[in-house]
Amino acid sequence: MEDTELVVDLRGRRIETLDDFWDAVAEPCGLPDWFGRNLDAWADTIHTRGISEVIDRHALLSVHVDRQGLFGGDRQDGQALARAFDGEQNVLTAHPREAPSP
């Protein structure tokens, strides 16, 4: 494992459902075609490792999203996904959406 950070910046991308999230992270995280597309599979991927060679090559996974859609308000799926990140080896940062420039 390299001592590096894999940054996956999804800001500006519309993510309304878990399927939208899986679609968004599949390529930059190198998820295999057989990836389970569920919270248990994601937790195994980011904690246990051994599923994604891309994630495994990095000491830290940092995912950035907009605080809206799946990650806005009281969306149970979004909260469950956020809990899968440990805040140490894998970090999810939900950013406030920036207002458009005048």
Secondary structure, DSSP 8 states (H G I E B T S, - for coil): --S-EEEEE-TTS---SHHHHHHHHHTTTT--TT---SHHHHHIIIII--S-HHHHT-SEEEEEEESSGGGSTT-HHHHHHHHHS-SSSEEEEEE-------
